């Protein structure tokens, strides 16, 4: 399950993508209205900064994914080592029991 902050991150990321998509659809529908396009030229900075924020969020997501992947691999290696240690201890206990039972057998 994803952490709450990661879910919020993806919600904002998705909302910005949806806004840019809807904005581009609206701009495409107004291509015949030249005066509207001239007025929108003054507001193009919003699209520019929105796309910059999305790029920063994308880079943040890549860094967070890399960090989580590295942490999970380290945890997996630690668990594998612990499992192998427990298997070795169990094998040693079984060997000790079998050698003790063979030593108690009458000849």
C-alpha positions in Angstrom: 0.0 0.0 0.0 1.3 3.4 -0.9 1.9 6.0 1.8 -0.4 8.9 2.2 2.1 11.5 1.1 2.8 9.5 -2.1 -0.9 9.3 -2.8 -1.2 13.1 -2.4 1.8 13.5 -4.7 0.2 11.4 -7.4 -3.1 13.2 -7.0 -1.5 16.6 -7.5 0.6 15.2 -10.4 -2.6 13.8 -12.1 -4.6 17.0 -11.5 -1.9 19.2 -13.2 -1.8 16.8 -16.1 -5.5 16.9 -16.4 -5.5 20.7 -16.3 -2.9 21.0 -19.1 -4.8 18.5 -21.2 -8.2 20.3 -20.8 -6.5 23.6 -21.4 -5.0 22.4 -24.6 -8.4 21.0 -25.7 -10.0 24.4 -25.0 -7.2 26.3 -26.9 -7.7 23.9 -29.9 -11.4 24.7 -29.9 -10.7 28.4 -30.0 -8.3 28.4 -33.0 -10.8 30.3 -35.2 -11.1 33.1 -32.6 -8.0 35.1 -33.3 -8.7 37.8 -30.7 -9.0 35.1 -28.0 -5.7 33.6 -29.0 -4.0 37.1 -28.7 -5.5 37.5 -25.2 -4.3 34.1 -24.2 -0.8 35.0 -25.3 -0.5 37.0 -22.1 -1.5 34.0 -20.0 0.9 31.5 -21.5 3.1 31.9 -18.5 0.7 29.6 -16.6 1.2 26.8 -19.0 5.0 27.3 -18.9 5.2 27.2 -15.1 2.7 24.4 -14.9 4.8 22.2 -17.2 8.0 23.2 -15.2 6.3 22.1 -12.0 5.3 18.8 -13.7 8.9 18.2 -14.7 10.2 18.9 -11.2 7.5 16.5 -9.8 8.6 13.9 -12.4 12.2 14.1 -11.3 11.1 13.9 -7.7 9.1 10.8 -8.5 12.1 9.1 -10.1 14.3 9.9 -7.1 11.7 8.6 -4.7 11.3 5.4 -6.7 15.0 4.9 -6.8 15.3 5.4 -3.1 12.4 3.0 -2.3 13.8 0.4 -4.7 17.3 0.6 -3.1 15.8 0.3 0.4 13.6 -2.7 -0.6 16.6 -4.5 -2.1 18.6 -3.9 1.1 15.7 -5.3 3.2 15.4 -8.3 0.9 19.1 -9.1 1.2 18.9 -8.8 5.0 15.9 -11.1 5.2 17.6 -13.6 2.9 20.7 -13.6 5.1 18.5 -14.0 8.2 16.7 -16.9 6.6 19.9 -18.6 5.6 21.3 -18.2 9.2 18.1 -19.8 10.7 18.4 -22.7 8.2 22.0 -23.2 9.2 21.0 -23.2 12.9 18.2 -25.7 12.3 20.6 -27.9 10.4 23.1 -27.8 13.2 20.4 -28.7 15.7 19.3 -31.6 13.7 22.9 -32.8 13.3 23.5 -32.5 17.0 20.4 -34.5 17.8 21.2 -37.2 15.3 24.8 -37.5 16.5 23.6 -37.6 20.1 21.1 -40.4 19.3 23.7 -42.4 17.4 26.1 -42.0 20.4 23.4 -43.4 22.7 22.8 -46.5 20.6 24.1 -49.7 22.0 26.8 -51.5 20.0 
